[in-house]
């Protein structure tokens, strides 16, 4: 009898724990290491604390390419994560993975989760939507390039530290004054293809490719060898000779040139703000990208970088309720405002931008709203909604190789950009053939 009572007590005790055992795990694979990774962990833990049915498990899986490759392999092995963070140039690849993705607009509707596509900044939502305007992935960490400048060096050169150069003519003039004051280099750039050709083209309302930069079809062809792009590369080549511009390599390898004061200005991601402010002893200003005043339609608007969250099929139907609830949580103005203010990434909704403004964040941190203003400078055109081109990771490498050929005098700017188009189009046709 005693053993029966003990057994009954044990069953009763276990039954009180059942809600914990019933909690459904949602796997979220991401590419954010270090401090950014800690902030992703906080988003997940705060969501988990807000309800009892689901537990989002944020798992760091390496670089953006590694995360995407790993997720596709896991899907084929029938062990996919629920959510995967994919960088913006992987959008075409994810869209072509028919049967693998669960479009976000369908997910939110089918799970009856609060979702209003019009609440998102048009330049952000447009990038991750199909031609009908349906959002396919959930915008998460969206960034755009801006101009950073060393206010201390501006003062040294007799320049107004509150007046950044607006045009490329201004940029050249400022650089020469800075050099006359002993600064070795005027400006440098990170991510040369993304910042100096993809964003440059959109900002000047020039096509990156046909078919609305690939958003309207797989049969797009590159258009990066137009007169405006060739003129810009010619200027970079000419400026490099006197260090008005100084090439610092691919990715963000030019950072030390700006951090050390070797270069007074740099084009970098809005999301690099925390790292720049933390690492620089000098006071740093933030401003809109420079443009050529003689190009009609400039400045238009910049385009986003960063990544979005894709939902993979292959999970239990009930799990997707948790995914939808997590996305609804991430969309809350207070959550988005926190993420934006903590990381430097764009607020993806108008409400989170307005909340940040009403909280006095932009007043306390001058320049932190530059990226928001820049990406919303004008309603996006076919040339400035973003791009969606297959094999674009490889195409970016081609662009940067040909930029380097021009800077090293191996090719003229026209020859280099013509080669970008020829070689890039071959990669586009390969992708089209594989995904038609």
TIKOLTOR-80975 format. One line per field, with one value per residue (C-alpha): residue number from 1; x, y, z; residue in one letter. Coordinates in Angstrom, 2 decimals, decimal comma, always signed. Example, Ala and Ser with C-alpha at 12.3 -4.5 7.8 and 13.67 -1.06 7.14 Angstrom:
// TIKOLTOR-80975
nr	(1  2)
X	(+12,30  +13,67)
Y	(-4,50  -1,06)
Z	(+7,80  +7,14)
rest	(A  S)
***
This chain:
// TIKOLTOR-80975
nr	(1  2  3  4  5  6  7  8  9  10  11  12  13  14  15  16  17  18  19  20  21  22  23  24  25  26  27  28  29  30  31  32  33  34  35  36  37  38  39  40  41  42  43  44  45  46  47  48  49  50  51  52  53  54  55  56  57  58  59  60  61  62  63  64  65  66  67  68  69  70  71  72  73  74  75  76  77  78  79  80  81  82  83  84  85  86  87  88  89  90  91  92  93  94  95  96  97  98  99  100  101  102  103  104  105  106  107  108  109  110  111  112  113  114  115  116  117  118  119  120  121  122  123  124  125  126  127  128  129  130  131  132  133  134  135  136  137  138  139  140  141  142  143  144  145  146  147  148  149  150  151  152  153  154  155  156  157  158  159  160  161  162  163  164  165  166  167  168  169  170  171  172  173  174  175  176  177  178  179  180  181  182  183  184  185  186  187  188  189  190  191  192  193  194  195  196  197  198  199  200  201  202  203  204  205  206  207  208  209  210  211  212  213  214  215  216  217  218  219  220  221  222  223  224  225  226  227  228  229  230  231  232  233  234  235  236  237  238  239  240  241  242  243  244  245  246  247  248  249  250  251  252  253  254  255  256  257  258  259  260  261  262  263  264  265  266  267  268  269  270  271  272  273  274  275  276  277  278  279  280  281  282  283  284  285  286  287  288  289  290  291  292  293  294  295  296  297  298  299  300  301  302  303  304  305  306  307  308  309  310  311  312  313  314  315  316  317  318  319  320  321  322  323  324  325  326  327  328  329  330  331  332  333  334  335  336  337  338  339  340  341  342  343  344  345  346  347  348  349  350  351  352  353  354  355  356  357  358  359  360  361  362  363  364  365  366  367  368  369  370  371  372  373  374  375  376  377  378  379  380  381  382  383  384  385  386  387  388  389  390  391  392  393  394  395  396  397  398  399  400  401  402  403  404  405  406  407  408  409  410  411  412  413  414  415  416  417  418  419  420  421  422  423  424  425  426  427  428  429  430  431  432  433  434  435  436)
X	(+0,00  +2,86  +4,55  +1,27  +0,92  +4,52  +3,86  +0,70  +2,60  +5,34  +2,83  +1,12  +4,46  +5,46  +2,11  +2,81  +5,98  +4,23  +4,08  +7,89  +8,16  +5,53  +7,48  +8,30  +11,81  +12,27  +15,76  +17,13  +20,47  +22,33  +25,66  +26,16  +29,21  +30,55  +28,52  +25,97  +25,51  +24,85  +22,10  +20,52  +20,60  +18,83  +16,09  +15,52  +15,59  +13,27  +10,78  +11,03  +10,28  +7,21  +5,29  +5,42  +4,64  +7,77  +11,51  +13,58  +17,10  +19,53  +22,50  +25,59  +26,55  +29,46  +29,64  +26,69  +27,75  +28,35  +24,91  +23,12  +25,10  +24,58  +20,84  +20,39  +22,37  +20,29  +17,08  +18,22  +19,07  +15,53  +16,91  +16,39  +16,26  +12,95  +14,55  +17,76  +19,42  +20,47  +22,42  +20,74  +22,71  +21,44  +17,84  +17,67  +19,12  +16,57  +13,69  +14,74  +14,74  +11,20  +9,50  +12,12  +10,86  +7,68  +6,97  +6,54  +3,33  +1,79  +3,15  +1,74  -1,66  -2,00  -0,91  -3,24  -0,30  -0,35  +1,40  +1,12  +3,53  +2,87  +4,34  +7,85  +10,10  +9,45  +13,16  +13,40  +10,17  +10,59  +13,91  +12,40  +9,09  +8,06  +6,81  +3,29  +4,52  +4,30  +7,05  +8,97  +11,35  +11,30  +13,54  +15,90  +19,26  +19,10  +21,92  +23,01  +26,31  +26,90  +29,84  +31,85  +34,35  +36,94  +35,80  +39,15  +40,99  +38,39  +39,16  +42,89  +42,35  +40,18  +37,01  +33,68  +33,30  +29,52  +29,47  +30,26  +30,91  +27,67  +28,94  +31,97  +33,33  +33,08  +34,70  +37,68  +38,07  +37,86  +40,38  +42,91  +42,52  +42,99  +46,10  +47,49  +47,07  +49,13  +46,48  +47,85  +44,56  +41,22  +38,82  +38,64  +35,83  +34,76  +33,04  +34,01  +31,37  +28,46  +29,29  +30,95  +29,03  +25,80  +24,78  +26,46  +24,31  +21,06  +21,92  +22,38  +19,25  +21,36  +20,52  +22,67  +21,01  +17,96  +14,70  +14,54  +17,96  +16,79  +13,67  +11,47  +13,07  +15,99  +16,87  +18,49  +21,69  +24,22  +24,38  +27,31  +29,35  +27,27  +28,79  +28,11  +29,74  +32,71  +33,17  +33,18  +35,75  +37,92  +37,79  +38,73  +41,70  +42,79  +42,25  +44,21  +47,36  +47,42  +45,65  +42,58  +41,11  +43,02  +41,85  +42,01  +41,02  +37,90  +35,40  +36,08  +39,87  +40,17  +38,97  +42,47  +43,02  +40,10  +40,62  +44,27  +43,54  +45,43  +42,23  +39,90  +36,73  +35,34  +32,22  +31,02  +27,85  +25,47  +25,72  +29,46  +28,69  +29,21  +32,53  +33,75  +32,70  +34,21  +37,54  +38,11  +39,68  +38,57  +35,06  +33,23  +30,59  +28,03  +26,56  +24,69  +26,65  +28,24  +26,87  +27,63  +25,57  +25,48  +23,74  +20,02  +18,00  +20,81  +20,64  +17,87  +18,04  +20,53  +19,80  +20,04  +22,58  +22,43  +20,16  +16,63  +15,08  +13,82  +11,48  +12,18  +9,56  +9,87  +8,88  +5,79  +2,82  +2,35  +5,94  +5,18  +2,87  +5,96  +7,88  +5,01  +4,77  +8,53  +8,30  +5,34  +7,41  +10,39  +8,08  +7,00  +8,09  +9,83  +11,75  +12,75  +13,75  +15,98  +17,63  +18,17  +19,61  +21,84  +23,28  +23,10  +20,98  +18,00  +14,66  +12,66  +9,31  +8,17  +6,81  +10,20  +11,85  +9,22  +9,62  +13,41  +12,90  +10,35  +12,70  +15,31  +17,78  +18,69  +19,03  +21,39  +23,32  +23,64  +23,96  +22,28  +19,26  +21,34  +20,86  +17,08  +16,94  +19,17  +17,30  +14,01  +15,34  +12,95  +10,43  +12,43  +12,59  +13,24  +16,93  +16,89  +14,65  +17,64  +18,89  +18,09  +20,65  +21,64  +25,24  +25,76  +28,35  +30,55  +29,59  +30,68  +34,09  +34,29  +33,36  +36,05  +38,68  +37,98  +37,98  +41,45  +42,55  +41,57  +43,22  +46,43  +46,44  +45,97  +42,76  +41,01  +37,85  +35,73  +37,55  +37,24  +33,50  +32,89  +34,61  +32,33  +29,30  +30,65  +31,83  +28,89  +26,33  +27,89  +27,24  +23,68  +22,98  +24,34  +21,97  +19,05  +19,69  +19,83  +16,67  +14,31)
Y	(+0,00  +2,31  +1,69  +2,40  +5,72  +6,58  +5,78  +7,92  +10,79  +10,45  +10,57  +13,57  +15,28  +14,63  +15,93  +19,30  +19,50  +18,68  +22,28  +22,46  +19,16  +20,32  +23,42  +23,30  +24,23  +26,47  +26,23  +29,56  +29,40  +32,69  +34,21  +36,82  +36,38  +38,38  +41,30  +40,98  +37,33  +38,29  +40,64  +37,88  +35,65  +38,37  +38,67  +34,91  +34,78  +37,79  +36,16  +32,91  +34,77  +36,41  +33,15  +29,50  +27,40  +27,88  +28,16  +29,78  +28,34  +30,72  +28,80  +30,48  +28,57  +30,60  +33,11  +34,02  +31,61  +28,84  +29,33  +29,21  +26,20  +24,37  +25,03  +23,78  +20,62  +20,12  +20,48  +17,83  +15,57  +16,19  +17,86  +21,56  +24,39  +26,25  +29,65  +30,50  +33,91  +34,48  +37,48  +39,66  +38,34  +34,83  +35,92  +34,64  +31,28  +30,89  +31,89  +29,25  +26,52  +25,47  +23,42  +24,29  +27,67  +28,66  +32,24  +34,57  +36,14  +32,65  +31,67  +34,71  +34,40  +30,66  +31,02  +34,03  +36,09  +39,90  +41,00  +44,16  +44,37  +48,12  +48,69  +47,96  +50,50  +50,16  +49,88  +46,96  +45,08  +45,52  +43,71  +40,58  +40,56  +38,95  +40,94  +40,88  +42,51  +39,39  +39,20  +35,94  +36,33  +38,34  +41,45  +41,25  +43,00  +45,54  +47,99  +50,49  +52,31  +55,84  +58,24  +58,41  +61,19  +62,14  +65,45  +66,03  +65,83  +68,13  +70,73  +70,28  +71,02  +74,05  +72,30  +72,63  +69,41  +69,68  +70,00  +66,77  +66,74  +66,32  +65,65  +63,84  +67,25  +68,29  +65,01  +65,60  +69,21  +68,17  +65,38  +67,79  +70,22  +67,35  +66,18  +69,72  +69,60  +66,40  +63,68  +60,95  +59,86  +61,52  +58,59  +54,83  +52,30  +48,97  +46,26  +47,82  +46,15  +46,64  +50,21  +51,71  +49,99  +48,36  +51,19  +53,79  +52,72  +52,73  +56,10  +57,56  +55,79  +53,72  +50,06  +47,32  +44,92  +44,61  +43,13  +45,61  +44,47  +40,87  +41,31  +40,77  +37,65  +35,23  +36,38  +39,60  +40,95  +43,15  +46,88  +47,91  +49,25  +52,36  +55,86  +56,84  +53,71  +54,00  +57,66  +56,71  +53,95  +56,33  +58,83  +56,17  +55,21  +58,85  +59,63  +56,54  +58,04  +60,91  +59,12  +61,34  +57,82  +54,85  +51,30  +49,16  +45,77  +43,64  +43,13  +45,45  +45,19  +48,97  +49,62  +50,25  +53,12  +55,01  +53,88  +55,02  +58,42  +57,53  +58,26  +61,02  +59,54  +56,11  +54,56  +51,84  +50,16  +51,99  +48,86  +49,50  +52,55  +50,89  +49,40  +52,68  +54,83  +52,27  +51,96  +55,59  +58,05  +60,88  +62,27  +60,74  +62,29  +60,45  +61,72  +60,76  +59,18  +61,61  +61,80  +63,34  +66,51  +66,29  +62,90  +63,34  +61,70  +61,69  +61,27  +58,65  +56,24  +53,69  +49,96  +47,52  +44,97  +42,67  +39,66  +38,35  +35,34  +32,49  +29,79  +26,24  +23,58  +20,08  +20,71  +19,64  +21,87  +22,94  +24,27  +27,03  +28,75  +29,41  +30,78  +33,15  +34,29  +34,97  +37,08  +39,00  +39,63  +40,86  +43,30  +45,05  +48,71  +48,50  +45,36  +46,80  +50,12  +48,29  +46,25  +49,35  +51,41  +48,63  +47,50  +50,35  +48,27  +50,01  +50,04  +47,85  +49,45  +53,05  +52,65  +51,62  +54,62  +56,97  +55,38  +55,83  +59,45  +60,10  +58,48  +61,08  +58,53  +60,56  +63,76  +62,05  +60,31  +62,71  +60,98  +57,74  +58,55  +59,21  +55,68  +55,87  +59,20  +57,94  +54,74  +56,67  +59,68  +59,01  +56,28  +53,34  +53,04  +49,95  +50,81  +51,34  +48,67  +46,39  +43,48  +39,81  +38,15  +34,50  +33,48  +37,01  +35,99  +34,89  +37,95  +40,24  +38,56  +39,22  +42,90  +43,36  +41,54  +43,84  +46,96  +45,89  +45,36  +48,95  +50,37  +48,49  +49,80  +46,35  +47,45  +50,72  +51,33  +50,62  +47,35  +46,31  +46,95  +45,39  +42,28  +42,43  +42,32  +39,50  +37,30  +38,14  +37,34  +33,88  +33,25  +34,57  +32,21  +29,27  +30,12  +30,62  +27,24  +25,49  +27,11  +27,43)
Z	(+0,00  +0,90  -2,45  -4,25  -2,39  -3,24  -6,91  -6,90  -5,30  -7,89  -10,78  -9,18  -8,75  -12,35  -13,61  -12,04  -14,14  -17,40  -18,69  -18,63  -20,50  -22,97  -23,94  -27,66  -28,76  -31,80  -33,33  -34,58  -36,45  -36,80  -37,81  -35,09  -32,91  -29,96  -28,67  -31,47  -30,57  -26,96  -28,11  -30,20  -27,11  -25,15  -27,76  -27,53  -23,72  -23,40  -25,76  -23,82  -20,59  -22,17  -22,62  -21,52  -24,60  -26,69  -26,16  -28,90  -28,89  -30,65  -32,07  -33,57  -36,73  -38,12  -40,96  -43,17  -45,97  -43,42  -41,85  -45,21  -46,46  -43,17  -43,13  -46,70  -45,86  -42,70  -44,70  -47,17  -44,23  -42,90  -39,75  -40,50  -37,97  -37,77  -38,46  -40,31  -40,67  -44,29  -45,57  -48,15  -51,14  -50,35  -50,96  -54,55  -53,50  -50,70  -52,97  -55,48  -52,80  -53,75  -51,09  -48,50  -47,35  -45,58  -46,80  -43,84  -45,16  -45,32  -41,92  -40,15  -41,83  -41,22  -37,59  -37,04  -35,78  -35,87  -39,05  -41,13  -44,06  -44,38  -40,91  -42,22  -43,90  -47,67  -48,53  -46,10  -46,83  -50,58  -50,56  -49,04  -50,94  -54,21  -57,21  -55,72  -52,53  -50,34  -47,72  -48,05  -45,12  -41,93  -41,91  -38,96  -39,03  -41,82  -42,40  -45,03  -45,66  -44,42  -44,30  -41,08  -40,51  -37,90  -36,38  -34,68  -38,00  -39,58  -36,90  -37,50  -41,21  -40,51  -41,66  -39,90  -37,87  -38,12  -41,92  -43,73  -47,50  -49,44  -52,95  -54,34  -55,40  -51,73  -50,68  -52,95  -51,76  -48,09  -48,66  -50,16  -47,23  -44,79  -46,62  -46,58  -42,79  -42,59  -42,83  -45,17  -46,72  -47,42  -47,44  -47,69  -47,95  -46,56  -48,64  -52,00  -54,19  -51,79  -50,85  -53,93  -56,72  -55,50  -53,18  -55,35  -58,30  -56,31  -54,74  -58,22  -59,55  -61,93  -62,67  -61,20  -63,63  -65,83  -64,50  -61,58  -60,35  -60,57  -58,45  -61,52  -62,95  -63,17  -66,70  -65,46  -67,00  -65,22  -66,03  -63,83  -66,75  -67,46  -67,80  -64,18  -62,74  -65,10  -64,13  -60,45  -60,88  -62,96  -60,10  -57,56  -59,74  -60,08  -56,39  -55,36  -56,96  -54,45  -51,57  -51,79  -51,78  -50,43  -51,10  -47,98  -49,36  -49,32  -46,52  -43,60  -43,83  -44,31  -40,73  -39,28  -41,74  -40,20  -36,60  -36,63  -38,20  -41,37  -43,33  -42,16  -43,68  -44,48  -45,94  -43,59  -42,37  -40,07  -37,93  -37,47  -35,32  -31,94  -32,99  -34,47  -31,50  -29,09  -30,91  -31,86  -29,47  -31,75  -32,01  -34,97  -37,19  -39,34  -42,59  -45,75  -48,57  -51,04  -54,59  -57,97  -58,26  -62,07  -62,11  -62,58  -59,81  -57,25  -54,37  -54,58  -51,62  -50,37  -50,21  -47,35  -46,33  -43,36  -43,19  -42,78  -41,09  -43,26  -42,03  -43,22  -43,78  -42,42  -38,80  -36,87  -37,81  -34,17  -34,01  -36,48  -34,03  -31,92  -34,91  -35,72  -32,10  -32,04  -35,21  -33,78  -30,65  -32,70  -34,50  -31,32  -31,39  -28,01  -29,03  -32,40  -30,81  -28,32  -31,09  -33,25  -30,39  -29,12  -32,45  -34,96  -37,31  -38,87  -37,07  -39,46  -38,62  -38,69  -35,14  -33,73  -35,40  -33,97  -30,53  -30,65  -31,61  -28,83  -26,33  -27,26  -28,60  -31,71  -29,68  -27,25  -30,05  -33,00  -36,36  -35,35  -37,51  -40,65  -41,99  -41,51  -43,36  -46,15  -46,89  -46,86  -48,77  -51,67  -52,52  -53,96  -57,76  -59,88  -59,50  -55,73  -54,18  -53,71  -55,74  -56,06  -58,27  -58,25  -57,47  -56,17  -53,59  -56,51  -58,56  -55,71  -55,77  -59,53  -59,03  -56,41  -58,46  -61,40  -59,18  -58,04  -61,66  -62,42  -59,28  -60,11  -63,69  -65,23  -66,96  -67,71  -65,65  -68,74  -69,42  -65,78  -65,57  -68,98  -67,61  -64,54  -66,84  -69,05  -66,18  -63,95  -66,64  -67,05  -63,35  -63,69  -66,59  -64,59  -61,74  -64,11  -65,75  -62,37  -61,03  -64,01)
rest	(X  X  X  X  X  X  X  X  X  X  X  X  X  X  X  X  X  X  X  X  X  X  X  X  X  X  X  X  X  X  X  X  X  X  X  X  X  X  X  X  X  X  X  X  X  X  X  X  X  X  X  X  X  X  X  X  X  X  X  X  X  X  X  X  X  X  X  X  X  X  X  X  X  X  X  X  X  X  X  X  X  X  X  X  X  X  X  X  X  X  X  X  X  X  X  X  X  X  X  X  X  X  X  X  X  X  X  X  X  X  X  X  X  X  X  X  X  X  X  X  X  X  X  X  X  X  X  X  X  X  X  X  X  X  X  X  X  X  X  X  X  X  X  X  X  X  X  X  X  X  X  X  X  X  X  X  X  X  X  X  X  X  X  X  X  X  X  X  X  X  X  X  X  X  X  X  X  X  X  X  X  X  X  X  X  X  X  X  X  X  X  X  X  X  X  X  X  X  X  X  X  X  X  X  X  X  X  X  X  X  X  X  X  X  X  X  X  X  X  X  X  X  X  X  X  X  X  X  X  X  X  X  X  X  X  X  X  X  X  X  X  X  X  X  X  X  X  X  X  X  X  X  X  X  X  X  X  X  X  X  X  X  X  X  X  X  X  X  X  X  X  X  X  X  X  X  X  X  X  X  X  X  X  X  X  X  X  X  X  X  X  X  X  X  X  X  X  X  X  X  X  X  X  X  X  X  X  X  X  X  X  X  X  X  X  X  X  X  X  X  X  X  X  X  X  X  X  X  X  X  X  X  X  X  X  X  X  X  X  X  X  X  X  X  X  X  X  X  X  X  X  X  X  X  X  X  X  X  X  X  X  X  X  X  X  X  X  X  X  X  X  X  X  X  X  X  X  X  X  X  X  X  X  X  X  X  X  X  X  X  X  X  X  X  X  X  X  X  X  X  X  X  X  X  X  X  X  X  X  X  X  X  X  X  X  X  X  X  X  X  X  X  X  X  X  X  X  X  X  X  X  X  X  X  X  X)
***
